[in-house]
Amino acid sequence: MTDAITVEQVVEAARGLDKEEFTRAEVASALNVERPEIREAFKAARKEGRLRKVSEDGKGKPHFQVTK
């Protein structure tokens, strides 16, 4: 069993993507984990205001940004 992913890890991975907008799947890939493994930390980061939803692509996948 792996250690739980933290909010800080999610935010740093998102910053490391060097993209204005990203998906949850891209963050999970950057952390070398499956998307469900980042769910709680991603949700907490949004609640803390560190990530925000900015759009959805045509396939229903939400895109997010790191807040400054």
URPEPE-V625858 format. One record per backbone hydrogen bond with DSSP energy under -1.0 kcal/mol. NH is the residue of the N-H (numbers start at 0). CO is the residue of the C=O. Records with the same first field share a line. If there is no record, write none. Layout:
NH=CO + CO
This chain:
9=5
10=6
11=7
12=8
13=9
14=10
15=11
17=14
21=63
26=22
27=23
28=24
29=25
30=26
31=28
32=27
36=33
37=34
41=37
42=38
43=39
44=40
45=41
46=42
47=43
48=45
49=44
50=44
51=64
53=62
54=62
56=60
59=56
62=54
63=21
64=51
66=49
